[in-house]
Amino acid sequence: MVNVPLNIEWEEVEYEARPPLNAPASRLAPDPDQLETALGIIASSARPIILAGRGAVKSDARDALVRLGEALGAPLATSLLGTGYFEGEPFNLGIHGTLSHQIAGETFAMADCLIVFGASLNFFTTDYQTLLAGKRVVHVDLNARHIDRHVTVDAGVVGDARVVAETMIEMLSEAEHQPSSFRTADLEQRLHDFDLSEAFDDKSYDGAVDPRTLTRQLDAGLPQDRQVVVDAGRFMLDALTMSVPSPHDLVTSHGFGAIGLGMSTAIGAAVARPTRPTVLCIGDGGYMMGGLTELSTAVHLGLDLIVIVYNDGSYGAEHIQLVSKGMDPAASLHEWPDFCAVAESMGCKTAKINSLEDIDAALEVVKNRKAGQPVLIEAATDPDVVSTIYGHHR
């Protein structure tokens, strides 16, 4: 906060616009000794995996990492903030961590070396370090302080992700290194055939939809050129599996572990990128902690905002704790106001989803939305239907 006296606020001054000073991009080459140690570990591994995070995305390292994966025979994976980075690659395992699907989890368990580019290796990415068991870890990061921050690694390389990957490729080629046999035809076929919508038993009924099925159908039916903002809460374990065109199009608000920051984050994202629709996924509890009141701001600004409220009528974390301890979860249950009615009074278009049959109609509302008019979709879910992915969390 800046305290500016009123007499200064009203004073007329001359203003001369100046272009911003943008420093040229610097790409830090790796230390030869660090690189040699890292490559010694990598080259001697039988089942390596490459993990890319947001740092690799910022470095524009995708092509180099794909080629490195081919040179090593290493499948590819990402952190949450690298979501979709290797989309289209035949050995793309998706997210490495608590949101991993079954085939990816099985592959991670078999690996003996993890080569990390620009990812923090926090407890989400490592599934509380269980995914590091039996593996040697090589960590490449532009910031030396990020290495050994969450876990102690076997080798650290300070340098730009793309430069390091390209240098590794050259050195492996000079050494006539042969790729491992970890990339099998069977793994490629299993990944090709994998369908997340078939990885669980749908528990929808008339009155509530399974949040996993809801997310899969919204993923397919919502505008594909979207950016996605996800609030914190139990629902996010499904919402975070929604695809985005690029990792930069996924915005999360749970860095502080607090619910209710999604709407303000989504408004900021929509203002910053007005040329594409912004999809906000938010739980009912988080929506009541600021989302409902700030929706009027989105209307006032005429934002292309699509709000999906996963409404299970409860505070999910508390509901889980009470149920797990054999206690009555009634204290976690709430009867909220009619979200659609309130949103309509503010000027939004709305739709309610109480069964699977309602989803297509809701998507039609989105498809036919008017420019500058936000849309709110309220989806009724059951607090007792918890994502299978949730089992990863402690």
C-alpha positions in Angstrom: 0.0 0.0 0.0 1.2 3.5 -0.9 -0.1 6.4 1.1 -0.4 9.4 -1.3 -1.7 12.7 0.0 -4.9 14.0 -1.7 -3.3 17.2 -2.9 -0.7 15.2 -4.8 -3.3 12.9 -6.3 -5.1 15.8 -7.9 -2.0 17.6 -9.1 -1.6 17.9 -12.9 1.8 16.7 -14.1 3.4 16.1 -17.5 3.7 12.4 -18.5 6.1 11.0 -21.0 5.6 7.4 -21.9 8.7 5.3 -22.0 8.9 1.8 -23.5 9.7 -0.9 -21.0 13.2 -2.1 -20.7 13.4 -5.8 -21.5 16.6 -7.5 -20.6 17.7 -10.0 -23.3 17.1 -13.6 -22.6 20.2 -15.3 -21.0 20.8 -19.0 -21.4 23.2 -20.3 -18.8 25.5 -23.1 -20.0 26.1 -25.9 -17.5 29.3 -26.4 -15.5 31.3 -29.2 -17.2 32.0 -31.1 -14.0 28.3 -31.0 -13.0 27.3 -32.2 -16.4 29.8 -35.0 -16.4 28.6 -36.3 -13.1 25.0 -36.1 -14.2 25.6 -37.8 -17.5 27.5 -40.6 -15.7 24.4 -41.4 -13.7 22.0 -41.0 -16.7 24.1 -43.1 -19.2 24.4 -46.0 -16.7 20.6 -46.1 -16.0 18.5 -48.9 -17.5 15.1 -47.3 -17.1 15.3 -43.5 -17.2 12.4 -41.0 -17.2 12.5 -37.3 -18.1 10.4 -34.9 -16.0 9.8 -31.4 -17.3 8.4 -28.6 -15.2 7.4 -24.9 -15.8 11.1 -24.0 -15.9 11.5 -26.2 -19.0 8.4 -24.6 -20.5 9.9 -21.1 -20.0 13.1 -22.3 -21.6 11.3 -23.6 -24.7 13.0 -26.9 -24.1 10.3 -29.2 -25.5 12.0 -30.2 -28.8 15.3 -30.7 -27.0 13.7 -32.9 -24.3 11.9 -35.0 -26.8 15.1 -35.7 -28.7 16.9 -36.4 -25.4 14.1 -38.9 -24.5 14.7 -40.6 -27.8 18.4 -40.7 -27.3 18.0 -42.3 -23.8 15.0 -44.4 -24.5 13.2 -42.4 -21.7 9.5 -41.9 -21.4 8.4 -38.3 -20.8 6.4 -36.8 -17.9 5.7 -33.4 -16.5 4.9 -31.6 -13.2 1.4 -30.1 -12.8 2.7 -26.8 -14.2 4.0 -28.5 -17.2 0.6 -30.0 -18.0 0.2 -31.0 -21.7 3.8 -30.2 -22.6 4.4 -33.5 -24.3 0.9 -34.0 -25.7 1.1 -36.0 -28.9 4.3 -37.8 -28.0 3.8 -41.6 -28.0 5.6 -42.1 -24.7 4.0 -39.2 -22.9 3.1 -40.4 -19.3 1.4 -37.2 -18.4 1.7 -35.8 -14.8 4.3 -37.2 -12.5 3.0 -37.1 -8.9 -0.3 -37.3 -7.0 -2.3 -36.8 -10.2 -0.7 -39.7 -12.2 -2.9 -42.2 -13.9 -2.4 -45.9 -13.4 -0.2 -46.7 -16.4 2.1 -43.8 -15.5 2.3 -44.8 -11.9 3.3 -48.3 -12.9 6.0 -47.0 -15.2 7.3 -44.6 -12.6 7.6 -47.4 -10.1 9.9 -49.4 -12.6 12.2 -46.5 -13.4 15.7 -46.3 -11.9 16.6 -42.8 -12.9 14.6 -39.5 -12.9 16.0 -36.6 -15.0 14.3 -33.4 -13.9 14.3 -30.2 -15.9 12.9 -27.1 -14.2 10.5 -28.8 -11.7 10.6 -28.2 -8.0 10.2 -31.8 -6.8 7.7 -30.8 -4.1 5.6 -33.3 -2.3 2.9 -33.2 -5.0 5.3 -33.9 -7.8 7.0 -36.7 -5.9 3.9 -38.1 -4.2 5.4 -37.4 -0.9 8.8 -38.8 -2.2 7.3 -42.2 -2.8 8.0 -41.9 -6.5 11.7 -41.4 -5.8 12.2 -44.7 -4.1 14.9 -46.8 -5.8 15.9 -44.0 -8.2 18.9 -41.8 -8.7 17.8 -38.3 -9.4 19.4 -35.7 -11.6 18.0 -32.2 -11.3 18.6 -29.4 -13.8 17.5 -25.9 -12.9 18.5 -22.4 -13.8 18.4 -21.5 -10.1 20.9 -23.3 -7.9 18.7 -22.7 -4.8 16.0 -24.9 -6.3 18.3 -27.9 -6.4 18.1 -30.0 -3.1 15.4 -27.6 -1.9 12.8 -30.4 -1.3 14.8 -33.5 -1.7 18.5 -34.3 -1.8 19.4 -35.4 -5.4 22.3 -37.5 -6.7 23.5 -34.8 -9.1 22.6 -31.2 -9.7 23.2 -29.2 -12.9 22.8 -25.4 -12.8 21.8 -24.2 -16.3 19.1 -23.5 -18.8 17.0 -26.5 -19.5 17.2 -26.3 -23.3 20.9 -25.7 -23.3 21.6 -28.5 -20.9 19.4 -31.0 -22.9 21.0 -30.1 -26.2 24.5 -30.4 -24.6 23.6 -33.8 -23.2 22.4 -35.0 -26.6 25.7 -34.0 -28.2 27.7 -35.7 -25.5 25.6 -38.9 -25.7 26.0 -38.9 -29.5 29.8 -38.4 -29.3 29.9 -41.4 -26.8 27.8 -43.5 -29.2 25.4 -44.1 -26.3 22.6 -46.6 -27.1 19.1 -45.9 -25.8 17.6 -48.0 -23.1 14.9 -50.5 -23.8 12.4 -48.8 -21.4 10.4 -47.5 -24.4 8.6 -50.7 -25.3 6.0 -51.3 -27.9 3.7 -52.6 -25.2 4.0 -49.3 -23.2 3.4 -47.3 -26.4 0.2 -49.3 -27.1 -1.1 -49.0 -23.6 -0.6 -45.3 -23.5 -2.3 -45.0 -27.0 -5.3 -47.0 -25.8 -5.6 -45.3 -22.4 -8.9 -43.4 -21.9 -9.2 -41.6 -18.5 -13.0 -41.6 -18.8 -12.9 -45.4 -18.6 -10.5 -45.5 -15.6 -13.3 -45.4 -13.0 -16.8 -46.6 -12.4 -19.3 -43.7 -12.9 -21.4 -43.1 -9.8 -23.8 -40.5 -11.2 -27.5 -40.6 -10.4 -30.5 -38.4 -10.8 -29.7 -35.5 -8.5 -25.9 -35.6 -8.6 -23.2 -36.3 -11.2 -19.9 -38.0 -10.6 -17.3 -35.2 -10.6 -14.9 -37.4 -12.7 -17.5 -37.9 -15.4 -18.5 -34.3 -15.3 -14.9 -33.2 -15.8 -14.3 -35.5 -18.7 -17.4 -34.3 -20.5 -16.7 -30.7 -19.8 -13.1 -31.2 -21.0 -14.4 -32.4 -24.3 -17.3 -29.9 -24.7 -15.9 -26.6 -23.4 -14.1 -24.2 -25.9 -10.7 -25.8 -26.7 -8.8 -22.5 -27.0 -9.4 -21.9 -23.3 -7.3 -21.1 -20.3 -8.3 -22.9 -17.2 -8.2 -21.5 -13.6 -8.6 -24.0 -10.8 -9.5 -23.0 -7.2 -8.4 -25.1 -4.2 -10.5 -27.8 -2.7 -11.3 -31.5 -3.0 -12.9 -31.0 -6.4 -9.6 -29.9 -7.9 -8.3 -33.4 -8.0 -10.7 -33.9 -10.9 -10.6 -30.4 -12.3 -6.8 -30.4 -12.6 -7.1 -33.2 -15.2 -8.8 -30.8 -17.6 -6.7 -30.3 -20.7 -5.2 -27.0 -21.8 -3.6 -26.0 -25.1 -0.3 -25.3 -23.4 1.1 -25.3 -19.9 0.8 -21.5 -19.7 -3.0 -21.9 -20.1 -3.3 -23.6 -16.6 -3.5 -21.2 -13.7 -3.8 -22.5 -10.2 -4.6 -20.6 -7.0 -3.8 -23.2 -4.3 -0.2 -22.2 -3.6 -1.0 -21.1 -0.1 -3.3 -24.0 0.5 -6.4 -21.8 0.8 -9.7 -22.1 -0.9 -11.7 -19.1 -2.3 -9.0 -17.4 -4.4 -10.1 -18.8 -7.7 -12.6 -16.1 -8.8 -10.2 -13.2 -8.3 -7.5 -15.2 -10.0 -9.8 -16.0 -12.9 -10.8 -12.3 -13.3 -7.1 -11.4 -13.5 -6.4 -14.1 -16.0 -9.4 -13.1 -18.2 -8.4 -9.4 -18.1 -4.8 -10.3 -19.0 -5.9 -12.6 -21.9 -9.2 -11.2 -23.3 -8.9 -13.0 -26.6 -9.6 -16.4 -25.3 -12.3 -17.8 -22.9 -11.4 -18.4 -19.3 -12.8 -21.4 -17.5 -12.9 -21.3 -13.7 -13.4 -24.5 -11.8 -14.4 -23.9 -8.2 -16.0 -25.7 -5.4 -19.1 -24.5 -3.6 -17.2 -23.7 -0.4 -14.6 -21.7 -2.2 -17.2 -19.9 -4.3 -19.0 -18.8 -1.1 -15.7 -17.4 0.2 -15.5 -14.5 -2.3 -16.5 -16.0 -5.6 -20.1 -15.1 -5.4 -19.5 -11.5 -4.6 -16.7 -11.0 -7.1 -18.9 -12.5 -9.9 -20.4 -9.0 -10.3 -17.0 -7.7 -11.2 -16.7 -10.2 -14.0 -20.1 -9.0 -15.3 -19.1 -5.4 -15.0 -15.9 -5.9 -17.0 -17.7 -8.0 -19.6 -15.3 -10.9 -19.3 -15.5 -14.1 -21.4 -15.6 -16.1 -18.2 -17.2 -19.6 -17.8 -17.6 -20.6 -14.1 -18.1 -24.2 -13.2 -19.2 -24.7 -9.6 -18.7 -28.2 -8.3 -21.4 -28.2 -5.6 -21.5 -31.1 -3.2 -23.1 -28.9 -0.5 -20.1 -29.4 1.9 -16.7 -28.3 2.9 -14.9 -31.3 1.4 -11.8 -31.5 3.6 -13.9 -31.4 6.7 -16.3 -33.9 5.4 -13.5 -36.4 4.6 -12.0 -36.0 8.1 -15.3 -36.5 9.9 -16.2 -39.5 7.8 -12.8 -41.1 8.2 -13.0 -40.8 12.0 -16.5 -42.3 12.1 -18.2 -39.0 13.1 -21.3 -37.4 11.8 -20.4 -35.2 8.8 -23.4 -32.9 9.3 -21.3 -30.0 10.5 -19.5 -30.0 7.1 -22.8 -29.8 5.1 -24.4 -26.6 4.1 -27.5 -25.3 2.3 -26.3 -22.6 0.0 -28.3 -20.0 -1.8 -29.4 -20.7 -5.4 -26.2 -20.0 -7.2 -27.8 -19.7 -10.6 -30.5 -17.4 -9.4 -28.0 -15.0 -7.8 -25.8 -15.1 -10.9 -28.7 -14.3 -13.1 -29.6 -11.4 -11.0 -26.1 -10.0 -11.6 -26.4 -10.5 -15.4 -24.9 -13.9 -16.1 -26.3 -16.7 -18.2 -26.6 -19.9 -16.2 -27.3 -23.6 -16.3 -27.8 -26.3 -13.7 -26.5 -29.9 -14.0 -28.3 -32.4 -11.7 -27.8 -35.4 -13.9 -25.7 -36.6 -16.9 -28.5 -35.7 -19.2 -28.2 -32.0 -18.2 -24.6 -31.6 -19.4 -25.3 -31.2 -23.1 -27.8 -28.5 -22.4 -25.3 -26.7 -20.2 -22.7 -26.9 -22.9 -25.2 -25.4 -25.4 -25.6 -22.4 -23.0 -21.8 -22.0 -23.2 -21.7 -22.4 -26.9 -24.4 -19.7 -27.5 -23.1 -17.3 -24.9 -23.1 -13.6 -25.8 -19.9 -11.6 -26.0 -19.2 -9.9 -22.7 -21.6 -12.0 -20.7 -20.1 -14.5 -18.2 -21.7 -17.9 -17.8 -22.1 -19.9 -14.6 -22.8 -23.6 -14.5 -23.8 -25.2 -11.2 -23.2 -28.9 -11.1 -24.6 -31.0 -8.2 -22.2 -33.6 -6.9 -22.3 -36.0 -4.0 -19.9 -35.4 -1.1 -19.5 -39.1 -0.6 -18.3 -39.6 -4.2 -14.6 -38.9 -4.0 -12.2 -39.1 -6.9 -10.1 -42.2 -7.1 -7.1 -39.9 -7.6 -7.7 -38.7 -4.0 -6.3 -41.9 -2.7 -2.8 -40.6 -3.5 -3.2 -37.9 -0.9 -2.3 -38.4 2.7 
